[in-house]
Amino acid sequence: MVGRGGALSSNSQGFRSAEIDPTKKAIIVIGDSVAFGAGVNDEHTFSYFLDKMVSDKGYQVSNLAVSGYNLEQYYLFLRRHINKFENIKHIVLVVCTYNDLIGIGSNVLYGKRKPYFRIENNQLILKGNNIKQYCLRNILSKSLFLSRYEPNHGLIGTFLSKITGDKALAIDFNDDGTYEIGLIAYAMIQQIYNLARSHGAKLLVVLSPGRHDFVETTSFLRWFQAVFKESINKKNEIETIDFISYIKKEDLDKVFNLNDIVHYSPAGHMLLAETVYKHLQKDNLLH
């Protein structure tokens, strides 16, 4: 298949990478369209470049990223497919800080129905996991006219949300200072970490910024930076890379696709692969 950025293919499992080789140690990449490689061909993705860098050490990189997903869906997708790999050493989570908090705690994202999580009695609870293909929300998403209306925005969007049964948390802080979306996001990262540990793997989280962050750091990026600096990394449980510090040394127009807010060019994917590879090498994590 030839996409907007060139060749786009998948293996028999639907992953944008080669067939799983059970004789090799596995590195699994999860994320959304940034990690998937939207806008570039198969041989210009971060996962492809990283695979070439680690193949001589007996590793294989599998790209399980899916365009349009968020943190909740990364976890569910990884949980569904992780048992297909026999010897997992690393899971690389590429967080798109621009939009990975959007849709958390909501059963709709980009106009389509999705499973979601809520925190009830201090427990993370999965909701709405049984989604019918032809539910009203998914049918409306195929309408050229109605799909233009954002759920819960404006009179028409709010009306459509009501009749389709949309559920969503407020994106801002509550009056009492709580931030449920943030709590769910933190819990999802912990779930991914626990899943990695249960399979004997280490988790590496890459904070992937948008172009806006090079003008003024967005609130979403600041939230992720604070979480990893103050909450998770104080226990040294999760390795992290704040990719913005590496991009700052480069020409933005070479790192990002032309006129693109978040997606990388081939040069950007190469820079990401080199950054991850050097991080793993430096900490002697490739063995």
C-alpha positions as CSV (number, residue, x, y, z in Angstrom):
1,M,0.0,0.0,0.0
2,V,1.2,3.5,-0.8
3,G,0.2,6.2,1.7
4,R,0.6,9.9,1.7
5,G,4.2,9.6,2.9
6,G,5.1,6.6,0.7
7,A,5.1,2.8,1.2
8,L,2.9,1.7,4.1
9,S,2.7,-2.0,5.0
10,S,2.0,-4.3,7.9
11,N,2.9,-7.9,9.0
12,S,0.3,-10.6,9.5
13,Q,-0.5,-9.3,13.0
14,G,-1.2,-5.8,11.6
15,F,1.9,-4.2,13.0
16,R,4.0,-1.8,10.9
17,S,7.1,-3.9,11.1
18,A,8.5,-7.3,10.1
19,E,7.0,-10.6,11.2
20,I,7.8,-11.4,14.8
21,D,11.1,-13.4,15.1
22,P,10.8,-15.6,18.3
23,T,14.6,-16.2,18.2
24,K,15.3,-12.5,18.9
25,K,15.0,-10.3,21.9
26,A,12.0,-7.9,21.5
27,I,11.7,-4.2,21.7
28,I,8.1,-3.1,21.4
29,V,7.2,0.5,20.4
30,I,3.7,1.8,21.4
31,G,2.1,5.2,20.8
32,D,0.0,7.0,18.2
33,S,0.6,8.4,14.8
34,V,4.0,9.9,15.9
35,A,5.4,6.5,16.8
36,F,3.5,4.8,13.9
37,G,5.3,7.1,11.4
38,A,2.5,9.1,9.8
39,G,3.7,10.9,6.7
40,V,6.8,8.8,6.1
41,N,7.3,5.5,4.4
42,D,8.2,2.2,6.1
43,E,11.9,2.6,5.9
44,H,11.9,6.1,7.4
45,T,10.1,5.3,10.7
46,F,11.7,5.6,14.1
47,S,11.1,1.8,14.7
48,Y,12.7,0.9,11.4
49,F,15.8,2.9,12.1
50,L,16.0,1.6,15.7
51,D,15.7,-2.0,14.5
52,K,18.7,-1.5,12.2
53,M,20.7,-0.1,15.1
54,V,20.0,-3.0,17.5
55,S,19.7,-6.0,15.1
56,D,23.4,-7.0,15.4
57,K,22.8,-7.3,19.2
58,G,20.1,-9.9,18.6
59,Y,17.1,-7.6,19.0
60,Q,14.1,-7.0,16.9
61,V,11.9,-3.8,17.1
62,S,8.1,-4.2,16.6
63,N,6.0,-1.2,15.9
64,L,2.6,-1.6,17.7
65,A,1.7,2.1,17.5
66,V,-1.7,3.0,16.1
67,S,-2.7,6.4,14.7
68,G,-5.4,8.1,16.6
69,Y,-4.9,6.2,19.9
70,N,-4.3,7.7,23.3
71,L,-2.8,6.4,26.6
72,E,-5.8,4.3,27.5
73,Q,-5.8,2.6,24.1
74,Y,-2.0,2.1,24.1
75,Y,-2.4,0.0,27.3
76,L,-5.3,-2.0,26.0
77,F,-3.7,-2.7,22.7
78,L,-0.4,-3.8,24.3
79,R,-2.3,-6.0,26.8
80,R,-4.1,-7.7,23.9
81,H,-0.9,-8.5,21.9
82,I,2.0,-8.7,24.4
83,N,1.7,-12.5,24.7
84,K,2.7,-12.8,21.0
85,F,6.2,-12.0,22.1
86,E,8.4,-14.5,23.9
87,N,11.4,-12.5,25.1
88,I,10.6,-8.9,25.7
89,K,13.4,-6.7,26.9
90,H,12.1,-3.2,26.4
91,I,8.8,-1.4,25.8
92,V,9.2,2.1,24.4
93,L,6.2,4.3,25.0
94,V,6.2,7.5,22.8
95,V,3.9,10.0,24.5
96,C,2.6,12.7,22.1
97,T,2.3,15.4,24.8
98,Y,0.3,17.5,22.3
99,N,-2.8,15.3,22.5
100,D,-2.3,12.2,24.7
101,L,-4.4,13.7,27.5
102,I,-7.3,14.3,25.1
103,G,-10.0,11.7,25.2
104,I,-8.8,10.2,28.5
105,G,-11.8,9.3,30.6
106,S,-14.1,9.7,27.6
107,N,-15.9,7.2,25.4
108,V,-15.3,9.2,22.3
109,L,-12.2,10.3,20.5
110,Y,-12.0,12.0,17.1
111,G,-15.7,11.4,16.7
112,K,-15.6,7.6,17.2
113,R,-16.5,5.4,20.1
114,K,-13.7,4.0,22.3
115,P,-13.3,2.2,25.6
116,Y,-12.3,4.4,28.5
117,F,-11.3,4.3,32.2
118,R,-12.6,6.0,35.3
119,I,-11.3,6.0,38.9
120,E,-13.9,4.7,41.3
121,N,-13.2,4.1,45.0
122,N,-9.5,4.6,44.2
123,Q,-9.6,1.8,41.6
124,L,-9.0,2.2,37.9
125,I,-12.1,0.7,36.2
126,L,-12.5,-0.1,32.5
127,K,-15.8,1.1,31.0
128,G,-17.5,0.5,27.6
129,N,-15.2,-2.2,26.3
130,N,-17.9,-3.9,24.2
131,I,-18.3,-1.5,21.4
132,K,-20.6,-2.3,18.5
133,Q,-19.2,-1.6,15.1
134,Y,-22.4,0.1,13.9
135,C,-23.2,2.1,17.1
136,L,-24.8,5.5,16.5
137,R,-21.6,7.4,17.3
138,N,-19.5,5.4,14.7
139,I,-22.3,5.8,12.1
140,L,-22.3,9.6,12.6
141,S,-18.5,9.7,12.3
142,K,-18.9,8.5,8.7
143,S,-21.1,11.4,7.8
144,L,-19.4,14.2,5.9
145,F,-21.7,16.7,7.5
146,L,-22.2,15.5,11.1
147,S,-18.6,14.4,11.6
148,R,-17.6,18.1,11.5
149,Y,-19.2,18.8,14.9
150,E,-17.0,18.2,17.9
151,P,-18.6,16.1,20.6
152,N,-19.9,18.3,23.5
153,H,-19.0,21.5,21.6
154,G,-21.7,24.0,20.4
155,L,-25.4,23.3,20.1
156,I,-25.2,20.6,17.4
157,G,-22.2,18.9,18.9
158,T,-23.8,18.8,22.4
159,F,-27.1,17.5,20.9
160,L,-25.3,14.7,19.0
161,S,-23.3,13.8,22.2
162,K,-26.6,13.5,24.1
163,I,-28.3,11.2,21.7
164,T,-25.3,9.0,21.2
165,G,-24.5,8.7,24.9
166,D,-21.1,10.4,24.9
167,K,-19.3,10.6,28.2
168,A,-16.4,12.9,28.8
169,L,-14.4,14.4,31.7
170,A,-13.6,18.1,31.8
171,I,-10.1,18.8,30.5
172,D,-9.5,21.5,33.1
173,F,-8.9,21.3,36.9
174,N,-12.0,20.8,39.0
175,D,-13.1,23.4,41.5
176,D,-11.6,21.4,44.4
177,G,-8.2,21.3,42.7
178,T,-8.4,17.7,41.5
179,Y,-7.6,16.7,38.0
180,E,-9.2,13.4,37.1
181,I,-7.8,13.2,33.6
182,G,-4.3,13.6,35.0
183,L,-5.0,10.9,37.6
184,I,-6.2,8.5,35.0
185,A,-3.2,9.3,32.7
186,Y,-0.8,8.6,35.6
187,A,-2.6,5.4,36.4
188,M,-2.4,4.3,32.7
189,I,1.3,4.8,32.6
190,Q,1.6,2.8,35.8
191,Q,-0.5,0.0,34.2
192,I,1.8,-0.1,31.2
193,Y,4.8,-0.2,33.5
194,N,3.3,-3.1,35.5
195,L,2.5,-4.9,32.3
196,A,6.1,-4.5,31.1
197,R,7.4,-5.7,34.5
198,S,5.2,-8.8,34.5
199,H,6.9,-9.8,31.2
200,G,10.4,-9.1,32.5
201,A,10.7,-5.9,30.4
202,K,11.8,-2.4,31.1
203,L,9.7,0.6,30.2
204,L,11.2,3.6,28.5
205,V,8.9,6.7,28.0
206,V,9.8,9.3,25.4
207,L,8.0,12.7,25.8
208,S,7.4,13.8,22.2
209,P,6.6,17.5,22.0
210,G,4.7,19.5,19.4
211,R,6.0,22.6,17.5
212,H,4.1,24.8,19.9
213,D,6.4,23.8,22.7
214,F,9.3,25.6,21.1
215,V,7.5,28.9,21.4
216,E,6.1,28.4,24.8
217,T,5.9,25.1,26.7
218,T,2.3,23.9,26.7
219,S,0.5,22.9,29.8
220,F,0.2,19.3,28.6
221,L,4.0,19.0,28.2
222,R,4.6,20.7,31.6
223,W,2.2,18.1,33.2
224,F,4.0,15.1,31.8
225,Q,7.4,16.6,32.7
226,A,6.2,17.1,36.3
227,V,4.8,13.6,36.6
228,F,8.0,12.0,35.5
229,K,10.3,14.3,37.5
230,E,8.4,14.3,40.8
231,S,6.1,11.2,40.9
232,I,7.6,8.4,38.9
233,N,11.3,8.9,38.5
234,K,11.8,9.6,42.2
235,K,11.6,5.8,42.5
236,N,13.8,5.3,39.4
237,E,11.1,2.9,38.2
238,I,10.7,4.2,34.7
239,E,13.4,5.4,32.3
240,T,12.4,8.7,30.5
241,I,13.7,10.8,27.6
242,D,12.5,14.4,27.3
243,F,12.9,14.6,23.6
244,I,12.4,18.4,23.4
245,S,15.9,19.0,24.7
246,Y,17.3,17.0,21.8
247,I,15.1,18.7,19.2
248,K,16.2,22.1,20.4
249,K,19.7,21.5,19.1
250,E,18.3,20.9,15.5
251,D,16.5,22.8,12.8
252,L,12.8,22.4,13.5
253,D,11.9,22.4,9.8
254,K,14.2,19.4,9.3
255,V,12.9,17.5,12.3
256,F,9.2,18.0,11.7
257,N,7.2,17.2,8.5
258,L,6.5,20.4,6.5
259,N,3.7,22.4,8.2
260,D,3.1,19.6,10.6
261,I,2.5,20.2,14.3
262,V,3.6,16.9,15.8
263,H,4.8,14.4,13.1
264,Y,8.4,13.9,12.3
265,S,10.2,13.9,9.0
266,P,12.6,11.1,8.2
267,A,15.4,13.1,9.8
268,G,13.2,13.5,12.9
269,H,12.6,9.8,13.1
270,M,16.3,9.1,12.7
271,L,17.1,11.6,15.5
272,L,14.5,9.9,17.8
273,A,16.0,6.4,17.0
274,E,19.5,7.6,17.7
275,T,18.4,9.3,20.9
276,V,16.7,6.1,22.2
277,Y,19.6,3.9,21.0
278,K,22.2,6.1,22.8
279,H,20.1,6.1,26.0
280,L,19.9,2.3,26.0
281,Q,23.6,2.0,25.2
282,K,24.6,4.5,27.9
283,D,22.8,2.7,30.6
284,N,24.0,-0.7,29.4
285,L,20.4,-1.8,28.8
286,L,21.2,-3.6,25.5
287,H,22.7,-7.0,26.5
